[in-house]
Structure formats: C-alpha cells, structure tokens
C-alpha cells in the first residue's frame, strides 16, 4: 500500500494527488493507494495524471488533523518526507499549529486572510 499525506494538492508540477488539499486549511488530506500487485501502481499514476484516481477502486482520500501509520505485518516500512528517507513505520503525522512560517505571494495571502475570516464567523 502507498499512503500520501499532504497539506497541498500538488505533488510534482501539475500532478495532484490530494485534489481538495490546501495550505490554507487547518488539516490535511491522506490519500491511500491499495493493491497487492505492483503493476497497479503504474495504472494509479496514469489516473493521477488525468485527475481520475479518486474514482478508482483501492484509492481513498480522507481529511484529517492526525494520522498514525503502523506496519501491517510488523516488517520495516520506509517513510519518506518530501522525497527523502526519514525512517520507518510506525509514524504519527499531525498538524502542528504555528510550527513554521510560510512566505506566500500576495494573492495567496489574501485568500488565506479571507478563509480565516470565514472560519472566525462560524
């Protein structure tokens, strides 16, 4: 299985795995690709290119503020962060409020401020 956890919709260029994710949201989207056949992942990536992967059997997306990943059979499962090896499972992933500063272009910053105002009203 492959699990992709992202606060952003884009992965590489215009390829988007988490179609509803945004850096402006207080949570993230986890997308799982489940198959025991390695060749299925080539097919999954082809559907990602045309943004149809969430319609495929074995592909699921879920919004969450935290996630715990554990190996199913106790074996070593590598974990990557932004393409770099970061260790192995088990792992906990969560949003840490105000943990880092993002520099945003003015249009994105305006979008962020509008979203914050909407959240304060609700």
C-alpha positions, -999 to 999 in steps of 0.1 A, spaced: 0 0 0 10 36 -6 -2 64 17 4 101 6 -3 127 33 -3 163 21 -14 198 31 -11 207 -6 -28 194 -37 3 194 -59 29 167 -59 51 173 -90 43 201 -114 6 200 -121 1 164 -108 -23 165 -79 -29 136 -55 -50 153 -29 -74 173 -50 -91 191 -21 -60 199 0 -48 234 6 -21 250 26 -48 273 39 -67 245 57 -61 235 93 -60 199 84 -45 177 56 -57 151 32 -44 115 33 -47 96 0 -42 58 1 -35 35 -29 -41 -1 -20 -31 -31 -41 -10 -63 -37 0 -60 -74 29 -37 -81 18 -31 -117 -14 -15 -104 6 15 -92 16 23 -127 -21 24 -136 -28 45 -105 -2 71 -115 -17 73 -150 -51 81 -135 -34 107 -112 -21 125 -144 -57 129 -156 -71 136 -120 -93 105 -121 -75 84 -94 -101 91 -66 -127 72 -88 -105 41 -89 -111 10 -66 -85 8 -40 -79 46 -39 -93 66 -9 -90 101 4 -97 114 39 -93 148 55 -78 146 90 -58 165 115 -38 135 126 -28 100 114 -9 71 129 7 47 104 17 12 116 31 -17 96 6 -45 90 29 -75 94 55 -59 116 80 -56 88 102 -25 81 82 0 60 102 31 49 88 66 54 97 95 31 93 132 38 93 153 7 111 125 -12 138 120 15 141 88 36 130 98 72 129 65 89 104 36 91 70 29 105 54 33 130 49 71 125 25 97 137 16 126 114 -2 157 126 -6 194 120 14 215 145 -1 250 147 23 278 141 53 254 138 67 273 108 64 304 88 52 303 52 61 331 28 31 335 5 26 356 -26 1 385 -20 -28 367 -39 -24 335 -18 -21 356 14 -53 374 6 -70 341 0 -57 329 34 -70 360 52 -105 356 37 -105 319 47 -95 329 83 -123 355 85 -148 329 73 -137 305 99 -140 331 127 -176 338 117 -186 301 121 
